Structure formats: structure tokens, C-alpha cells
């Protein structure tokens, strides 16, 4: 790899990454974290059916007809975070009653129900006055998960977070200079450079300036700023398959993913997207000192491995 091609800037986030595949061969290079034993199972689990009294009263749920709030019979359940970063604006979205099945192990309709709840809760908070809302999912202790039961978290914020402010500025700068959308352009480049992993109404690709090995981004192929307008079924199909592929190629490494959607008062260009980051490496001194990451898997190679690992559609 040419020296001039090693340092890359992601056009959406503005973050820098160093692509250095040869570092994977160094002695003591980090191995993927096994799936088993990442976090001790809670006894009892507050997110399992029958234990609803262990959480604060539910805020929202998809339930079987005739079932009552704060009791069994739900498919997706939303409760306030018991230890909130933002009181009144920090929620837990429990994906399903099943304690061990991650999103990719659900069927398309069940996964779409989770994403439909994302959409619903975004609407609640943005319409109530939040400037922005971010949804995250931490999977595994190394990714920051404190409970095994699959769940996501929503943060409703009184400000637009700095990373998204940077994204919005980069979108607007690109539109003013070229007259188009930054993510739409990235999708075209990913296809041309063999970094596309999944095509269709919702696409998945490895960024050229990937910050982590096997990082993936998902976004609608057609320009769409706000996740509240998304097809949750099409998104769920791609998200499930790509999560399964990442799990396969990383040996079940811990993982974070997050959803960036348009803020409440969007005044410029944007394109919603989900970023998926397996935690196969640890930020060390260089990353902390410079805010530049080092990725030891070439993005084109990562895309090829992920495509090969994709389950059938």
C-alpha cells in the first residue's frame, strides 16, 4: 500500500484513520473476543418476561391484545433507564422477550418491530422538543454492555451532539461545493471500489477510511434524511444479515452500533445511517493522543470477507 494512501479522512464524520494491514501480523495482535462469558447473567434478569416489576414502569410496548402494561405479553418493551445519563431522555428498548437471541437471530418481522420502535420513540422525543436523538446498541462487555439481554438505548438530547454537528457541516459543505449528498456519493464510490457488502433498498458498505476492522455502514440507497421515514422491514433485513456476517468474520467479537438520523430542525443536507463497529481492537496511546484510529484490515478485503459471510437473503 502506498504511503500516501494510508492516512484517510472519512468524508461524513471528518475522522482520520490509518489503514495498516501489516499490523495484523505483529506479535500479540488482539484476537476477537469470544461470545461466551462476556458478562455474567443477571439473576433475575430485569428484561425477561415475568420480571417487569424490576424495571421502572414501561413507556411504550408492542403487546399481544388484552395484555396489560408492566406484565408479560410484550414483543418489544421500552422503559426509562434506571441509571439515566439524561433524566427523562434516556430509555432502554428491549428487543424481545428472549434473553439470548440477538437481533440477527430474530426473524425479519421481529427485527422490524424493534426498528419500528426506534422510529416511534424518535418521533416522541423530537416532537416533544429534543434537538436530536441518538440510538445505540452495546453488545458484549467489551462494548460497554452491562446486561446480557439484547437491548438498545435512546438518548434524547437538548443539543445536537458534536459528532453529528461535524457530520451536518460536512454534508452542507459537500452540497454547496458539488450539489449532491455525501452519503449518496459514498454509496457510489463503495460500489465502484468493491467495498459494497449488500445492495438493495438499504445498502451496506465498508468505509474507505474505516476506523475499526470490519466496520460497516448502512443507509437507504435512495436519499432519505430522517429515519422516521425509513422502511423498517428493508432495514431490518440488511441489518440482520450484516450483523451475522460481522459476527462470523470476527469470531463473535463484541460490537457497538448506532443510528444517526436528522435532528429535529434540519436546515441543510443529511442522510440517515447506521454505523456498526466490531470491538476487535483497543484504543491505545496513539489513538488517544491524536483522535486518529489504526485499522489493520484493508477495507476492500474486509468487504470481500463480509460479503462471503452474508447469510442468504
N, C-alpha and C positions, 0 to 999 in steps of 0.2 A: 504494500500500500504506500502511495506517495506521501511524503511528509506533509505536503500542503493540503492533503485530503483528510488528514487525521482529525483536525480540530473543526468541528461543525457547530453551527448555531441553528437551533430549531426555530423556524420562522414564526410559529404560533406563540410559543412561550418566551422566546428570546434566550432560552437557556443554552449554555455551551456544553458540549460533550466531546470527549476524545475517544475515537474508535481505535482500539488497540488489540486486535485478536490474538497476537502472540503472547499477551499477558496470561492467557488461559493456561499456558504451558509452564508457568512459573511454579517453583516448589511451594506447596502449601496453599495453592489457589483454592478459594472457598468452594465447597461442594454444596449441592442442593440440600435443603433441609427436608428430612423425611416427614411424611404427613402424620404418622402416629406419634402421640405423646407431645404434641406442640403445646397443649395447655391441659391442665388437669380438669377432668369433667366435674362440673359443679353438682353437688348433691344437696338438695334437689336443684334442677335447672329451672330458673325463673321463666324461661321462654318456652318450656314444654307445656302441652295441654294438661290441665288439672292443677297447674301451679300459677294460675293467673293472679292470685292474691299476692304473690311475691313481687309483682311489679306495681308501679303507680297505675291508676285507672286508665283504661285504654282511651286513646284519642280517635282512633279510626280502626276499621277492620273490614275484611271481606269474610262474610259469615254464611253458614247454612241457614236457610229460612227457619225462623222460630227459635234460634239460639239467642242467648242474651249476652250483652256486653260483660266482659270480665269473667267469662266462663268458657268452657270448651265449645267446639263447633266452628272455629275460625279457620280460614285458609292463609290469610296474611293479617298480621296484627301490628298496630302502631301504638307505642306507649312513650311517655316522656322518659328521657334518660334520667336514671336515678341520681346520677352524679354529673349534672349538666355543665358544659363549658359556657353555655348561654341559657340561663333560666328562661323557660318559655319558648325557646327556639332551638332546642336540641332534642331530637326524637330518635327512637330506635324502631326500625322496621323489621319485624321478624318474618323471615321469608316463607316459612311453612311450619306446620306442627312437627315435622321430622327433625330430630336432633342431629342427625349425621349427614343428611343429603344436602350437599352444596347446590348452588344454582344450576350448574351443568347437569346434575343428576335428576333434576325435576324435568317433567315433560314441558313442551313448548307453552302450553296453556298456563301451567302453574308458574313458569318463569315470567310469562307475560303479565300475570296477575301481580307479581312483585313490581315489575316496571310500571304497570298501571297505577300502583300505589305511589311509586315515586312521582309520577305525573300529578296525581291527585294532591299529594302533600306539598309539592312545589306550588301548585295553584293556591292552596290555602294560605301559605305564608306570604307569597308575593302579592296576593290580593289584600292581605292584612297589613301590608306596609313594609315588609322586609325589602331591603335594597337588592339582596341577592340570596340565593340558597344553594348550598353545595351538598351533594350526596356522596358518601364514601362507603366502602366496604373493606374491612380489615379481615384477612383470613390467615390464621396462624399466629402464634405468639410472637414470632419474629417480625410480623407485620403490625403488631400492636393490638391484636385481639385479646380480650380478657375473658371472653366466654366462647365456648365451642359452638353453640347452637347458631347456625347460619343467620346472619342479620346484617343490615346496613344501618347507617346513621345519617340523619339530615341535620344540617346546621343552617338555621335562618339567621342572616346577618344584617346588622343595621348599616353596614358599609359594603362596598364591593371589595373582596379580598385582593391584596396586592398582586398576586399571580394573575388573577383574572383582569385586573386593571391593565397589566402588561399585555395580556392577550388582546384585549379590546383595542389598545393602542396599535398593536401590530396589525390587526385586521384593518383598522382605519387607514394606517399608513399604506398598506398594500392596495386598498381600494382607491385611495387618492392617486397612487402612482400608476397602477395598472388597470383599474376599473373593474376588478373582479373580486372573488372571495379567496382568501388564503387557504382554507381547508379544501375547497374545490380544486385549487391549483395543486395542493399536496396530494390529493387523490390521483390526479392525472400523472404527476411525477412518480408516485409509487407504482402505478401500473406500467409506466414506461421503463422503470428501473428494476423491475422484478421484485419489488418489496410488498406487493399486494398479497394478502393472505386469503381474503374472502371477498367475493364480488356479489352484487345484487342490490336491492333497495337500501340495505345498510352494508357498508363496506368495512373491512378491517385491514390494516397495513402496519408494517414496521416503519417507524420514522427514520429518515436518513441520519438524523442526529439523536438516535436512541440513547437515552440516559442509562438504561439498565438492560442487561441481556434479556432478549425475548420480550421487550416492551412492545405493546400493541396499542393502537388507537382504533376506535370505532366511530363512525359518523354516517349519517344518511348520504347516499350518493347524490341526491338532489339537494340543493341549497335549502337549509332549514335552520333558523337561529334558535328556536325555542323548543326544548324537549316536550313541552306541553302539547305540541302539535305532532309529536312523533308517532309512528306506528309501533306500538309496544310489542306486538307479535313478531314483526320482522326483526326488531332489535333483539328480542329475546332469543330468536333462532340463532343469530350470529353470535351473541354474547355467550350462549351456552356452548356452542361449538369451539369458539376460540379459547374460552376458559379451559375446556377439556384438552385442547391442543397444548396450551401453556403448561398445564399440569403434567402432560405426558413428556414434554421435552425437558422440563426442569426437574423431573423426579418428584413431583408433589411439593415444590417449594412454597413457602408462604407467599402471600400475594396481597397487594392493595389495588383496588380500582376506584375511580371517582368519576363523577358526572359533572361536567361544566355546561350549563345552559345559560341562555341570555338573562341578564339582570332585569329587574322589574321595569326600568325605564331605559330601554335600549335606544340609543340615539345614533348608532353607527352600524357597522357591519359585524356580523358574528355568525357562527355555525356551531351548533351544539356537538359535543363529542364526549366519549368515554375513554379515559386513559387507563391502561392495565399494566401494572408494574410488578413482575415476579421479584421476590427478595432473595436473589441468589448471591448477591454481594453485599458488603457492608461499607457504608461511607467511612473513609479513613481520613488521614490528615490532609491529603491533597484536596479532597472534595470539600472538607470543612473550611479549609483555608482560602479556597478560590471560588466556591459555588460552581465548579466545573466537574462533571462526573466522568468516569472512565468506563467504557463498555468494552468488554473483551470478546464480544461476538459480533462479527460483521453483520450489519442489518440485512444484506441480501441473503447471507447464509441463514440467519435467524428466520427470515420469511420462508425460505425453502423448507426448513425443518418443521416450522409450524404448519405450512400447507400439507406436508406429508402426514402430520399427526392429526389433522382435522377429522373428526368423525363424519360419516356420511350425512348429507343434508336430509 
